């Protein structure tokens, strides 16, 4: 991407309701990269790929297609900062492209609703669009290098899988997020089971809370062992998991072992760009970002 582009911004449910600070960082940083956002008026839940689709696929497809139709009618591709929402839209588009009868079924539902939908819209992720700019472009935006900051990168499951419906190269270990982190001057630290799920997806966090936290604990312990200063993620739901799981574990243990700041990539990038920490929402976290900010700002 070499010139300014405009996308319809799909917030999802978790980000605006639980983490408007992450949303703020996306809104502040992306325009400075030449990526313009327009609010997607009338949007609903995506809905969640691992829950709603499992119980009622036609309803899942119709609701996902409705959000895609709103973006298509605006003349923009849809962009989201949540891996689950991204997964829903990519898989819904794959479904109607591979099975044209499903598109006709959706169009029939939309009759009388004032919605036009042909499936020509694209679904993009915030980090996908940033990665297309390339590490060199990001480095040129850095005014406050994150030198000495050790980052534990978390990609998240729905960002990468299923690979046939994703734009990333297959059959290799992904490094694009690590490269974007290091473009800020920070160091992406390797750690045990880096590609493991955060423990929240597929309805696990909603139905098996203890199991969900136990999975998160394993990753958090590995991150602590690796000596990271923060976790960088690109999914509002993974973000929710890592912040709330640490708070819950500290409560259960009666100590403060789990205090790893959890930040979204655009917060890290905005910090490296020299933007105000409050503007980036870095003062609105469940797990304090103060240790990280003290290291960066002195």
Helices and strands as residue ranges (DSSP letters): E 5-10, H 14-18, H 20-29, G 30-33, E 35-39, H 52-55, H 57-74, E 77-80, H 83-98, H 100-110, E 123-125, H 126-133, H 135-139, E 150-153, H 157-160, G 163-165, H 176-182, E 187-188, H 204-207, H 209-225, E 230-233, H 236-253, E 261-264, H 265-272, H 290-297
